Amino acid sequence: QVQLVESGGGVVQAGGSLRLSCTASGIIFSPNTMGWYRQAPGEVRTLVAEVSSGSSPNYADSVKARFTCTRDKDTLYLQMNMLKAEDTAVYYCSYIGGAYRSLAVWGQGSLVAVFS
């Protein structure tokens, strides 16, 4: 089974930066898509950024120009700059792969708390 392990969450002042990391291990299918989602209290889980193997990342409009998602093989990063209070959420790494993209795996979640 694919496993995702995240690191890098924390508390940061508005305007600051954090970098999240996510490493996939186990049986990794190709092609696949890895990405970051976030969920704030009272809200649905929404896409932040994603990148398929061999492709460029896609970003939610709310984080464009501030967040950068990069992928080094099976490790995914999210560099978050100019953080805002509204970025506060639990961030989840995701993996989608396998036959007909049937396998979806989530990381354990990383709390990002931005205060002003």
N, C-alpha and C positions, 0 to 999 in steps of 0.2 A: 504494500500500500504506500502511496505517496504521503509523506509527512512534511509539514511546513512549520518552521521554527522562526519566530519573529524576535527582534530585539530593537532597542533604540527609542522606545517611548519615554515620555517624561513630562515634566512641568516646565514651561518656558514663558517668558514675558512676551507680550505682543511685540512684533517686529523682529523677534529672534528666529532661530533656526533649529531644526532637528533633522536627523537622518534615521529613517527606519530601514531595517534590513530583514530579508526573508530568504531562508535557504530551504530548498526542496531536496528531499532525499527519498530513497526507495526506488521504485520502478517508474522512471520518467519516460512518458510517451512523447513522441514527436510526430506531428506538430502539437503544440500546446499553447495555452495562454496563461500568463501570470499577471496579477494585478493587485491593486489596492482598493479596498472599499472602506467606507467609514459609516458609523452609526452614532448619532447623537441622541440624547434622551428625547423620547416622544417622536422620533423621526424614523423613517425607513432607512435601510442600509442602501447607500448609493455608491456608484462608481466614482473613484477619484482618478485613477489612471490604470491603464493596462497595456501590455505589450505581448504580442505573439512572437513565437520563435522566428527569428529572421526578419522581423518587421520593426517599424518605428512605433513609439508609444502613442496612445490616444489619451486625452485629458478631459476631465470635466471643465466646463467653462469657468467655474468658480475658482479653479486653481491654476489655470493657464498663466504662464509668465512668473509664477511664484514657486511651483513645485516642478521637480524634474524626476522622472522615473527612468531608471536605467537597469539594464539586465546584463549580468555576466554569467552566461550559461544558465545554471539553475539557482542563482542568487539574484534576488530582486531588491532594488534600493528605491527609496523615495526620499529625495532631498527636499525638505520643506523650508522655504525661506519666506521672510516677511509674513510670519504667522499672525493670524487674526484670532480674536476671541471666537468667532464663528467656525473656526477650524477645530475647535474642541470636540473630540469624539473618540470613540474606540475605533482604531484602524485595524482592519483585517486583511491579511495577505490571502490571495486566492490562486488556485490552480485549476484549470480546466483542460482535460486531455482525454486520451483513450479513444476507443472506437466510437465514432459519431459524437465525440466530445461528451461522452456519457459520465465521466468521472469528474466530480467537483470536490475539492478539498479546501478547507479553510484553516488558516493559522489560528493561534490561540487568542489573538487580539492584543493590541497595544494601546494603552491609554495615552492620548496626547491632550494635555490641558494647557490652554493658553490664557493668561491673565493679563489684565491691563493695569 
